[in-house]
C-alpha cells in the first residue's frame, strides 16, 4: 500500500465525508485501488454526489458525458491527479 499524497488524502476525506462511508477512513483508501465495483464499491449515484462535491470544493465541473470519466474516477490517485490539473480553488 503506497503512502497517500496530501491531495490524495484530502480527496479521500471528501469521498468519505460526501458519501457518509462508515467504517472507512481516508487513510484506508488505497491510492490505486478501484473506486467502483471492487475497491470501495461505489456506484453511479455515488459518482454524481462526488462530482457535485468536487465542483463545490475545487471550483470546476465534472461532466457526466465526459468520455474520460472512467479514467478520472478509476482510483483515488487518478481522481486527485485530475483535480490537481483542473482546480481553481
URTAUR-V734398 format. One record per residue. RES is the residue in one small letter. SS is DSSP state (alpha for helix, beta for strand, coil for the rest). Layout:
RES|SS, RES|SS
This chain:
x|coil, x|coil, x|coil, x|coil, x|coil, x|alpha, x|alpha, x|alpha, x|alpha, x|alpha, x|alpha, x|alpha, x|alpha, x|alpha, x|alpha, x|alpha, x|alpha, x|alpha, x|coil, x|coil, x|coil, x|coil, x|coil, x|coil, x|coil, x|alpha, x|alpha, x|alpha, x|coil, x|coil, x|coil, x|coil, x|coil, x|beta, x|coil, x|beta, x|coil, x|coil, x|coil, x|coil, x|coil, x|beta, x|coil, x|alpha, x|alpha, x|alpha, x|alpha, x|alpha, x|alpha, x|alpha, x|alpha, x|alpha, x|alpha, x|alpha, x|alpha, x|alpha, x|alpha, x|alpha, x|coil, x|coil, x|coil, x|coil, x|coil, x|coil, x|coil, x|coil, x|coil, x|coil, x|alpha, x|alpha, x|alpha, x|alpha, x|coil, x|coil, x|beta, x|alpha, x|alpha, x|alpha, x|alpha, x|alpha, x|alpha, x|alpha, x|alpha, x|alpha, x|alpha, x|alpha, x|coil, x|coil, x|coil
